[in-house]
Each structure stands twice: as C-alpha cells, then as structure tokens.
Amino acid sequence: MRNRAFLRICLCLALAPLEVRAGEAIPPDSRARVREIYRELVEIDTTHSTGSTTVAAEAVAKRLREAGFPAEDVAVLGPSPKKGNLVARLRGSGAEKPLLLLAHLDVVEARREDWSVDPFRLLEKDGFFWARGSLDDKAMAAIFTETILRMKREGTPPRRDVILALTADEEGGDENGAEWLLREQRALVDAGLVLNEGGGGRMRAGKYLVNGVQAAEKTYMDFALVVTNKGGHSSLPVKDNAIFRLAHGLVRLERFEFAIELNDVTRAYLERAAQAESPQIASDMRAAAKQPPDPEALARLTAQPSYNAILRTTCVATQLAAGHAPNALPQRASANVNCRILPGHSAADVQSALVAALDDAGITVSLAEREIAGPRAAIDPDFLATVERVSAEVFPGVPVVPSMSAGATDSKYFRLAGIPAYGVSGIFVDVDDMRAHGRDERVGVVQFDQGHEFLWRLVQALAR
C-alpha cells in the first residue's frame, strides 16, 4: 500500500526550457579520462561473431590495477576464453550491502557496408559520438569505470562497497555473463542495489521530456509453431497443406490480443509521463491510470505500438520456414513467434493462450528456449526519491518517470535473485531517432557528458 500510494503522486513539474547544470561535479581530467576509456572500449570488437569481451574486460582490469586496486579485488572470469566478465570491488565501510554498477561489454553485430561511418571507430561529428555500442552499452561501461576510478583517487572510503561488473552476452550468445556470475560467482556480485541500463532520458526536438527509471521489464520468449504432414507430389495437391494450415493459424494469431494489464510501475508511468505529452494523449494516460481504467482511453493508447507494448503481453511472427523442394508438397512448415511477456506471467500461460488463439490441433506450439520469467514489477520509493533529488540537480524541471521496458536487460537476473535492480542512466536520446541496435548508432556529446554528471552524483548519493 505504501508503494502504491507513493507512486500515484503526480509531481506536476513544469516543462520549462531546460537549463542543465551538468559540469559542476565533473573536473576536466575526469571528463578527458572517461572519453579515453569510452574510445578504448568502443574500438575493441566485442560482437558475438568475431569479437571478445575478454579483451575489453582485461583492458579495464589493467586500468584498475594501475590505479591501485588490489589484485584480489579485480577479476576477469567467465565460462569461455572469449566471454570474459570484469568484476572489481572498491572497499567501503560495510555499513550497507554493496552497490553494483552493471553494464555489458558485448554489442550487436554491425557491418561496415551498412553504416555511413566505421562502426568500430569512435567518431565525434555533428555533436554526436558515432559507433556501435556508443549508446548500448559502452557509454555506461565507460562512465561506471571512471566513476569507480575517481572514487579510488579521491581516497574517501564509501559507506558501502561499490562493485563494477562489466559483462558478456547481454545482446546475444549462450553464456550470459550476468546470469553466469550470479549462478557461479554469487559472492562477487551479491549486492543490495544494482544500477544498470534500461532507463534513460527521452527528448524530442531538443526538449527534455522525462528521465526514465526502468523498474521492470517484459520477458523475451520465442515459441516454435510447427505443422507436419506426409507431403507428396505438387501435381497432386491436397487440402491438408502444411503451409496453408500454418498460414491460417497465423492469421488467427494476428487478430488475437492479450488482455490489457497495468501494474504499479506502468500505472505510475502513465500518471507521471502524461505531463510530457500532447493534451489528448495526456488525458488518455491519466484516464487509463485510474482504477478502474477508462476503456476508451485504453483503446486509443493501445492503438500506438509504444503504449500497446507496455500495457499487454505481445506475440508476433518473426520468421517462417517451409517446404523442401519447389515441386513437392511441404512436409513441414514452421514459424517463430516472438513474445514479450508482462511481469508475473509464465511462458506456460502464454503457450496456452497461443494454442487457444491458433485453434488448430495440427499446429504444435513449443518453447524454443529455456524459460526465465521476470518477477512482478515493483519499485522502492526511497530509491525513487533519491533519483528525483539527483535528477533535479542536473535536469531541473524534468520529471522522473518509473518505466517498464518492452525489451530485455540483465537486470532481470538480479531481480530474480532477490536483488533490486534499476535501469537509470541520465543519458537523453531523441524518441523520434532511436538508433540502438540499428545503423549509425550514436549519442549526443552533450547528453553523454550530462549522463556522466548524473551518474556520478547518483552513485555518490547511494554510496557515500
């Protein structure tokens, strides 16, 4: 009840022109050093296909050891030679459980011929840093590395240990670093609180709208839909065709929608983010956040993919494969259906819904991967209040908004392990020009510096 009442408070902050105070807490040498680390990390290939997170982890470990971190407090470890994770600890007084600064070193694949610049060279141009990983997630990896280095240089022990964890296989691969560390090396990353990616600021045409705090995320899950039959010669077609049968099922799935469901985080998001939207959308968001929600407002909101994605579980066909020869009836037709599942629901729940929606016993539905369902959405009001205070120092007039990601992050593994984890970066990106995972990924130079300022202040507030 305390959380729910707190989260319903509307901050009613005016969205006046932003006067960011970034720069007051970051000295020139620290700003230069974080960019040096940023460049080094970006220019190390950490893709799954050709790269190595171990090389990047060792580069950071070298910096930490040269800065005076004891050897026993810096480790590079992982399940295979190219999947190394960096874990380092800055010792504090032990008054509280550690604060963990989490970022992933691996990046999405990028082909040079698809980009207008070299994706593996950090380029500063037109007010942006361009490179694969410039935003996702080597910006936070560099900022967190410089943060722990600066805390070491300043020499004042924090009240709690601060752990830096830079991990592998968040974007892809079979050896997820965060999950592996929690399973195999829990003592190294056991913490009272985790700061990670997944949140961040939203702006439009230079106007800062909201500073997001990711407090929950949907679960990524793939399902395999398969139809098999005996096939035959294509000159003698029969009604029971595997491709047609699968196609009819997919049309039914296209028309199916999961029920709308709000939780504490999405309700708080609708209430707080409304002030940054147009009058009609703002009115619908507030009406949708009420108990019970206004069904007409929900219908208008869910007509937009961005709102639909946070208000219900979604499943969509993403891949098809069928047939074995152009002159033969297909013996097999299959589809991959990618689902993003709301917190608190299992893959079994979704599988049952898919079977019912397809309404065809001839289409088998099976999990294409191991289930790792996300925990129910929740947020600590004391943590949120700290973020609000720090955000007001750096981004005055910009509301802090709890959010639930439609995508996936490694915060899920910590939440499942009972460790509170939040996505918060203070790095603002244009909502109409999102390039993470795409061609010409970039982040504003000013926004990078502001994120450095914000995260430095936030870590100090939480650790000292």
N, C-alpha and C positions, 0 to 999 in steps of 0.2 A: 504493500500500500504506500509506503514511504517513497519508493522509487517512482511509482505511477503518478503520485501527486506531484512530485518534483518535476517529472518530465513533461507535465502538462502546462507548466508555467510558460507563458509567452513572454519573451524578452522585450518585444515591442521596440526594437532598436531602429533608429532612423538610418536609412542608407544614404547618407550624405557622401559627397566626393571623398574618396579615401586619402588619408594622409598617413602613410605608413611610417612608422618610427624606426624601421629596420636600420641597422648600422650602429646603433648606440652601444650594443653589447659585444660587437664583433670587431676586434682590433685588426689592422691591416695585415699583420703577419699571419693571423688565423685565417683570414679570407684568402690570402695567397696560398696557404698550405692546403686548404680544403679543395681548392681548384687543382692543385698539383695531384692530390690523391684522386680526385674525380677523373682527371685526364688519364692517370695511370690505369685505373680500373676500367674505364671505357675502352681503352686501347688494348686490353687483354681479351682475347676471344674466349668467351665463356658460353657459347652456344652448345647445345646438346650434341650436335652432329660433329663438329670439328674442334671444339674448344675444351677448356679445362678450368673449372672453378678452383682447383688446387693451386694453379699458378697465381690466380688473383688472391687467394687466401694467404699464400706464402708471402706475397708482396706486402700485404697489410701486416702480417706477423713480423716481418723484418722491420717495418717502421716502429711497431710497438716495442720490440726488443731493444732497438736502438734508442728509444725514448726512456728506457729504464724499467720496463715491465719485466718482472722476474720470469725466467723460462717456464717455471711451473704454472704461471698464470696465463700463458699463451699457448694454445694448442691448435694444430691443423690436423684434422682427422675426418675420416669418412669411410664409407663401405667399399670404395674402389679408388684406384690411383687418380682418376680424373674428376672425382666427385668430392673433393676436399671441402670441409667447412672450417671456418675460423671461429674459435671461441676464446675470448680474452676477458680477464676479470680485473677491474680496478677495486682494490680492497677498501672497504669503508669500516665504520664502527660496528656494524652488525646490529644496529638498533632496529632495523626493519629487514624484511626479506628483500632480496636483490631486485633491482630494476634491470630489465633485459631490453637492450636496444637491438632490434631484429631487422635485418634487411637481406635480400637474396642477391647473390652474385651472378647467377645464370641469367641469360637473356634469350628472348625469342629470336629465331633464325632471321637473317637479313641477307638478301642478295644484292650485291653492288649494282647490278644492271637495273634493279627496280628503284633505286634511290637517285636523287639529284646530287647527293654528296656521298662520300665514302662513309658507310655506316659504322666503321670501326676506327674512325679518327675523330676526336672531339674537335668540332669546328664552332667557333664563335662568329656568328654572322647575323646581321639584321636584328640584333637584340636578343638572339636565341643561342643556346647551346644545342647543336645538332649531333646526334649519334644514336645508334641502337643502345638502349639502356640509359640514355641521358635522363629520362624520367623514371623508367621502370627497370631496375630499381637502384641504379648505381648512384643516383643523386643522394638518396638517403643513406646508402652504404658509405659514401664519402663523408657526408655530414656527421654521421654517427662515429665514424673513425676519428675525425678531427675533434669531435666533442670529447671523446674519452682521452685522446692525447692531450688536449688542452687542460682537462681536469687533472691529469697527471702532472703537467708542467706547473700548474698553479699550486700544487702541493698540499691543499687542504683536504683531508680525507672526508668523503661524503658520509652521511649518517647510515647509508646502506651500500652494499657492494653494487657496482654498476657492471653489468656483463654485456659485452659486444658479441653478437652472433651473426656472422655473415655466411649464408647457407647456399646449398646447391639444389637443383632440380625443383625449384618452385614453379617454373614455367613449363617444364616437361621432363621426361625421363622417369626411370623406375626407382630412383634411390633418393627420394625427397629428403633433403638434409634436416629440416626441422623435425619431421616425423622420426627420422633415424636417431637424431640426438636425444629426443625425448624417450625413445624406446631403449637405446643402447647406452646413453651417457646422461641420464636424467640429472645427476648431481651437478653436472657442468652448467645446465641451463634452467635448473629449478629456480623459480623467481616468484615474487609477489605481484609483479605487474610487468606487462610486455608492451612496448611501443613498436609499431610496425607500419608498413604501408597500408593502403586500402581506404584511407580518408583523403583529406586534402581540400584545397580551396577551389571554388567554382567562380569563374568570372565570365563576363560577356562584354565584348567590345571595350575592354579595359576597365569595366566597372566590376568591383569585387562584390559578389553576391552573398556567399555563405562560406564558412570554414567548417568542413565536414569532419566528423569523428566516427569512423566505422566501428560499430559496436556489435555487429552481427553480419553474417553472410549466408548466402544460399549455398547448398551443397551441389557440386558438379557431379552428374552421374550420367553415363551412357548406357542405353539399352539396345540390344540387338533384336530386330524384328526379322523373322525368317519364315519363308514359305518353301516347302519342298514338294515335288511330285515326280512321277516317273518320266516325264518328258516325252520325246518322240520326234517324228519327222515333221518339219514345219509345213509340208504339203498336206498334212492331215491334222489341222488344228482341232483342238477340243475346248470345251468351255472352261475346264479346270486348268487355267493357265497361271503359273506361279507369279508372273509379272503382273497380270491383271488383278489377281487376288490381292497381292500386296498393295497395288495402286489404289484399289477400292478402300482398303483399310486405312491407307494414309490420308485419303480424302476425308474419311470419318474423323481421323485424328486431327486434321486441320480445323475441323469445325468444333472440336472439343475444347472446353476451357475448364481449368481448375477453379475452385471456389476462391473468392477474394477473402483474404485473411490479414488482419492487422495485428501487430504485436506492440509492445511498449516502445520499441525503437522506431518502427515505421510510423506509429502514431505521433511520436514526438517530432519526427522529421517533417511530417505534413504540417503540424502546428507551427513549427519554427521557420521552415523554409518558405512558407507562404508569403512572408513579407518581401521576398526577393522576386516574386513572380508577378505576372500581369493581373489586373483586378479579377478577371473571370477565373483564371486558374487558382489564384489565391483564395477566392471564395469557395471554389470546389474543394481545395485541400483542407480548409478549415471545416467544411461540412462533412467531408469524408472522415475526418479525425474524431468526430463526435461519436458518442455511444448512445443509441445505435447510429451508424454512419448513414448519410443520405445516399440512397441507391442511385439517384440520378447524377449526383456529383461523382460517385464512383465510376459510373458508366462513362462519363466524359473523360475522367482522368485515365482510365484503363484503355481508352482509345489511342493513347500516346504510349509508344513502346517503353519509354523511360519510366513512366509511372506504373504501367502494367507489370513490369519486371519486378518491382518491389512489393506488389500487392497480391501476387499469387505465384504458385509454382508454375513454371512454364516448361513445355516439352516441344521440340521442333526437330523435324527430319533434317539431317545434315549430310548424309552420304547414302548412295544407292549402289548396288551391285547385283547383276542378274545375268543368267544365261551362260552357255559355254561355247556356242557356235552360232553364226548368223543364220544357218539353215536348219536349226534344231529347236524344238520346243524347250523352254527353260526347265531345267530340273531343280533350280534353286533361285530364289530372289530374296535379297536381304536389304535392310535399311538400318542405318544408325540413327537413333533418336536421342538427341542430347537434352537432358532435363536439368533445370536449376531449381532445387527443391528448397522450400521455405524451412527455416529452422524449426526443429521439433517434429519433423516428419521423416519417416524412414523410406528407404528405397522400396521396401515391400509395399508400403502404402501406394506409392506411385505406380509400381508394377501392376497392382490390382486395378488401379484406375485406367491404365493403358489397355489392359486386357478388356475391360468393360467398354472402353471407347472404340476399340477396333471391332468388337462384336463379331469375331470370326475365329472359331476354334482351330482353323487351319493356319493361323498366324501365331507362331510361338514368340513369346516375349521373355527375354532373359537378360540378366545383368551382364554388361560387357566388362565390368571391372569390380574390384573389391569395394564394398560399401564402407564409406566413412561419413556417417551422417553428422551434420552440425548440431551443436547444442542450441537450446532455446535462447532467444535474444534477450539481452539484459545489459544494463549499464549502471555503473556506480555513480551516484550523484555527487559524491565528494571529488571523484576524479574529473567529472564533467565541469564542476565548479573551478577546479584548478586550470583546466584548459581554457575556460572562459576568461579567467583573470589574465592569463598569459596572452591569449589572443587579443584581448582588449588593449594590451600594451603595444602590440605590434600592428594590429589591424583594427584600430578604433572604428566603431560603428558597424562592424561586420558580425552578424550573428553566428554563433557556434551551433551546429546542427548535428545531432546524432543521426547516423545513417546505417542502412543495411546494404551490403554490396550484392549486386546480382552476379558478380564474378567471384573468383575464389582467391584466397590468400592463405599463407601459412599460419595466420592467427587461429584458424580452426583447430589445429592440432594442440595448441596450448589451451584453448578453451575446453576442449575435450579432456585435457589432462587436469582440469580444475584450476588453471592459471588465467586470471583475467588478462585479455589482450585487446588492444585497441589500435585501429588504423588512424594515424594522425600525422600530418607532415607539414602543414602550413605552406605547402607549395601550390600556388594557384595556377590552374590551366583553364583555357577558354572552352566552355561547354560546347561550342559550335565548331571546335577544331581539335578534337581528341585524336592523338596520333600514337599513343602507346600501342605496341604490337603491330603497328602499321608502317608504311613507308615514311621516310623523312621524320622520324620521331624527334621531338625537340622539346625544350623547356626554356622559358624566358630567363634571361640572365638576372634581371631584377627579381623575378619570382624565386629563382634558386637562392639568391642572397637572402631574401626575406624568409625562406624556409629554413635556412641556416640560423638566422636570428631567432626565429620562433622556436625551433627545436632546442637550441642552446638554452634559452630561457626556460622552456618546459622541463628539460632534464634537470636543470638546477632547482626548479621548484619541487620536483619529485624526489630528488636525491640528496639535497643539502638542507 
